[in-house]
Amino acid sequence: MRQSMKIAESGSPTARERADALRARLPEPAADPVHAAIADSRRLMSAVRRARRAPEFVSGRSAEDDTASDALWLHLRGTLFRTAPTTPAGAVALAQHALNFNRSEGRVLDEKDLIQVLTLIAAVPAV
């Protein structure tokens, strides 16, 4: 530690300072679009859960539940399952979200949806 301080005091940049300077010159990585699609899906899943806790939710059905469920499935099949992750982290997030959906909703995605999720994940370039 003292040695690096002496070098820094001498006017030469330390290895950490050089690394920080190089990192600062790198472009910011593009945001993976799958994260926004997952966030929307979570918001819609919350709307379904709220509708199912409402007093109007009798014998497993209500107009609010139907509307919220329709919006969720439209999003899943129309957006989420068509949004390709662009990073390994996005691929992992999509896989985890699909598993969490199955657990939280108490239903299993059908084979077509699961194949679509796997296809999206498999297309992500390895680092």
Phi, psi and omega in degrees: 000313180297322181297316180294327177293321179296320179294318180297321180291335182282353178103347177272138180290146176283168178299320179296317179295321178295317179296317178298320180295319178294317178298322181295334181276345180286144177291151177294138177293143179292142179293138178283122184296340182293333180296319177293321179294322178293319179299318177297320179297318178297320178298317180291324176296322177296321178297321178295315180299319178298317181297326182282344176268349182293149180300333182286348182283091184249136178048042173077011180216145169200159179297321180295319178296316179301315180296314181295318179295318178299318180296320179297310182293324176299317178294314182302308185278333182268335183235297187301312183282006175240000181263109183282128173296147179249357180226156174302323178297322177294322178296317178296317180299320179295316179298314179297320181295319178298318178295316179297323177300313180301318181291313187285326183271350178068023177218155183261137173298146180286169185302319181300316180294318179296319177297321179296316178298314179297323178296316178298316182294318183294337182278353182287129179293141178287151180280000000 
